[in-house]
Amino acid sequence: MTREFSPVVYIMASRRNGTLYTGVTSNLFQRVAQHREGLLGGFTNQHGVKALVWFEQHASMESAIMREKRIRKWERAWKLKLIESTNPDWRDLAIDFGFEPLGATGFPPSRE
């Protein structure tokens, strides 16, 4: 994935099988940085949701928003299968884009 701005649906996690957050953005790199730095506040900051574990690019923001809404309604088990279908080891995919590793486990210290 290049550093172009394109609509992306993404899932962040607090740890393997931990708290999940599904979102949509037109700038994945900026949004990941915001999550990691705790700039977004709210749910993701309270639960330490900082590791990018899944993402999917879309041709339009409309299609990305529709996909995000569908995924948010899914059962948790379906979301886990989606993540593990492309990221079975729950790697922090942000590292592939030049972000620093979060810690020895690849996730922030657990708050759960």
N, C-alpha and C positions, 0 to 999 in steps of 0.2 A: 504494500500500500504506500502510495506516495504521500507527500505533505499537501496535496490538493484538498480543498474543502469539498466534501461530499457528504450527503446524508448517511448516517451510520446508526444502527441499533446496536446497543452494547449491553453487556452484563458485567458488573463489578461484583467482587466477593470479599468478605472479611477474612476468609480462610477456606480451605477445602471443605465443601459441604456446609459452609457457614451461612451467614446472612448474605442474601443476594439483592442486587438492585438492578433493575432494567431501565435503561434510558435511551434517549435519541438525541443526536446532536449533528450539527453541520461541520464541526471541527473536533474530531476525536482527540487529537493531541492536546488541545487546550482543555477539553473537558476532563481528560485523565489527569492532567496537571492540577486542575481545580479539586478533583476528588482527593488526590494524593496529598495536597497541601491543606486540606480541610476547609477550603474557601466556600464550599457550597452549604455548609451547615446542615441542620436538620437530620433526617434519617441516616444518610450515609456517613456523616461525621459522628453521630452518636454511636453507630455500630462499627466503626472502623472499616468501612467498605472502601478499599483502596486498590485492590488488584483487578486488573482487566483480565477476565477469563474467557470472554467470547465477544465477537463483534461481527457485523454483517453490513456490507455497503449496499446502498440503494441508489437507483437512478433519480429518484425524486424524494423530496421531503415528505410528500403526501404518502408515498408507499412506505417510507420508513416509519412514519407515525402510525399508520395502520398496523404494521408488523409489531411495533412496540406495544400497542394496545392489546393485540392478540396474545403476545407472550406474557404480558402482565397478568392476564386472566388464566393462564395455564396453571395446572397443578404443579407443585414444586418438583415432583419426580420427573415431569416432562422437561422442566428447565435444566435439571441435573443431566438428563440424557442429552439435551441439546449441547450443553457445555462439553460433556465427555465425548461427544461424537467428533469434535475437532480438537479438543484439548484434554485428553484422558488423564494427564498428569497435573492438571489444574495449574499450569505455569502462568506466571504473570506476563501476559503478552505485551505489556507496555515496555518491558525490557528490550524486546525486539525493535522498538522504535527509539531506543536511546535513553529511556528512563533508567534511573539507578534502581538496583534491587531493593526491595522493602526490608529485607532481613534474611536471616539464615534459612527460614522456611519459605521465603518468597512472599510472605504475607506480613502485615503489621502485627504487633503483639495483640493477642486475643483479649477482647473486652467482654466476651460472652461467657 
